[in-house]
């Protein structure tokens, strides 16, 4: 299963935290990093904007990305939220296996992976 990191932004820490917790609880993401203090400059409806935002980076499987996108869109305060999936080409295999085990329905293979870690 291919892994994706999903770059997202939110308007504030409360929104980012709620989105992150929901994604992990629903097993749509193994983990979500929340990084406060970003500034974004963009044009919206013909006006230049500069706003403080919060970055979120979710770790998920490619097959779960469509459901993750829909879940975030349903919770997000923005009309057009930034939700972008990025391919993970390589990395620490143990970490990538952990993502695979944490995301999606719980399976026997997932339980076996967790048992090996104890």
Phi and psi in degrees as a GROMACS rama.xvg file:
@    title "Ramachandran Plot"
@    xaxis  label "Phi"
@    yaxis  label "Psi"
@TYPE xy
-75.4627  146.878  UNK-2
-104.572  143.716  UNK-3
-126.954  140.028  UNK-4
-98.124  135.089  UNK-5
-114.933  114.993  UNK-6
-87.4992  126.909  UNK-7
-140.857  160.687  UNK-8
-129.463  155.763  UNK-9
-137.406  163.166  UNK-10
-77.7565  -21.8972  UNK-11
-161.306  170.091  UNK-12
-64.5641  -37.5669  UNK-13
-61.4098  -46.2307  UNK-14
-64.2391  -45.1397  UNK-15
-60.4861  -44.1992  UNK-16
-63.5146  -42.6311  UNK-17
-64.5501  -44.018  UNK-18
-61.4269  -47.5522  UNK-19
-59.6346  -49.0193  UNK-20
-61.4315  -41.857  UNK-21
-64.2777  -43.4448  UNK-22
-62.179  -41.6728  UNK-23
-70.3879  -43.4925  UNK-24
-62.0077  -36.023  UNK-25
-84.0601  1.84136  UNK-26
60.5256  31.0468  UNK-27
-89.5322  -16.7323  UNK-28
-142.863  143.693  UNK-29
-76.9322  -32.8229  UNK-30
-160.383  148.667  UNK-31
-132.889  119.184  UNK-32
-83.1775  138.811  UNK-33
-120.054  122.622  UNK-34
-122.458  111.682  UNK-35
-86.7203  160.063  UNK-36
93.9424  12.5399  UNK-37
-79.5713  146.999  UNK-38
-112.678  133.474  UNK-39
-117.517  136.742  UNK-40
-118.714  126.211  UNK-41
-158.558  165.004  UNK-42
-103.656  132.106  UNK-43
-136.127  120.843  UNK-44
53.2914  42.8694  UNK-45
82.3713  3.32019  UNK-46
-122.408  133.546  UNK-47
-71.2996  129.72  UNK-48
-119.227  147.966  UNK-49
-137.044  117.87  UNK-50
-134.534  151.706  UNK-51
-80.0456  136.546  UNK-52
-137.946  170.834  UNK-53
-119.283  131.05  UNK-54
-90.5766  139.72  UNK-55
-125.316  137.267  UNK-56
-126.001  110.702  UNK-57
-98.978  146.197  UNK-58
-108.928  123.865  UNK-59
-147.974  179.893  UNK-60
-97.8689  150.691  UNK-61
-57.9252  -38.3898  UNK-62
-70.1719  -16.8861  UNK-63
-97.0408  -7.32536  UNK-64
-59.3222  -44.7069  UNK-65
-58.2563  -41.6777  UNK-66
-67.3438  -37.8266  UNK-67
-61.6864  -46.7042  UNK-68
-58.6126  -46.7221  UNK-69
-64.8832  -39.1436  UNK-70
-63.154  -45.3297  UNK-71
-64.9335  -44.6267  UNK-72
-57.9415  -37.0923  UNK-73
-70.5427  -23.9048  UNK-74
-100.011  -16.3157  UNK-75
-81.5785  146.689  UNK-76
-83.8422  -16.9215  UNK-77
-80.0576  149.184  UNK-78
-67.2241  -35.8819  UNK-79
-136.183  74.9118  UNK-80
-68.7712  146.468  UNK-81
-77.1966  114.844  UNK-82
-141.229  104.241  UNK-83
-129.19  121.374  UNK-84
-86.1869  132.26  UNK-85
-118.649  132.63  UNK-86
-65.8987  137.569  UNK-87
-101.155  115.076  UNK-88
-86.4226  -30.681  UNK-89
-165.422  170.074  UNK-90
161.418  -165.125  UNK-91
-67.5448  110.783  UNK-92
-58.476  -34.8944  UNK-93
-63.6585  -40.9307  UNK-94
-67.2822  -43.3192  UNK-95
-64.4684  -38.2826  UNK-96
-64.5056  -37.7492  UNK-97
-61.4988  -43.6471  UNK-98
-58.847  -47.9877  UNK-99
-57.2603  -38.649  UNK-100
-74.2031  -28.7837  UNK-101
-86.1101  -21.639  UNK-102
-104.702  140.072  UNK-103
88.6448  -176.801  UNK-104
-60.0922  145.781  UNK-105
-70.2437  132.179  UNK-106
-126.65  171.993  UNK-107
-60.6071  -41.5999  UNK-108
-60.3628  -39.7918  UNK-109
-62.6231  -45.4931  UNK-110
-62.9203  -37.3144  UNK-111
-64.8144  -40.0339  UNK-112
-60.9383  -46.34  UNK-113
-64.834  -37.4834  UNK-114
-63.7128  -35.6235  UNK-115
-67.0377  -24.4599  UNK-116
-81.6056  -19.6924  UNK-117
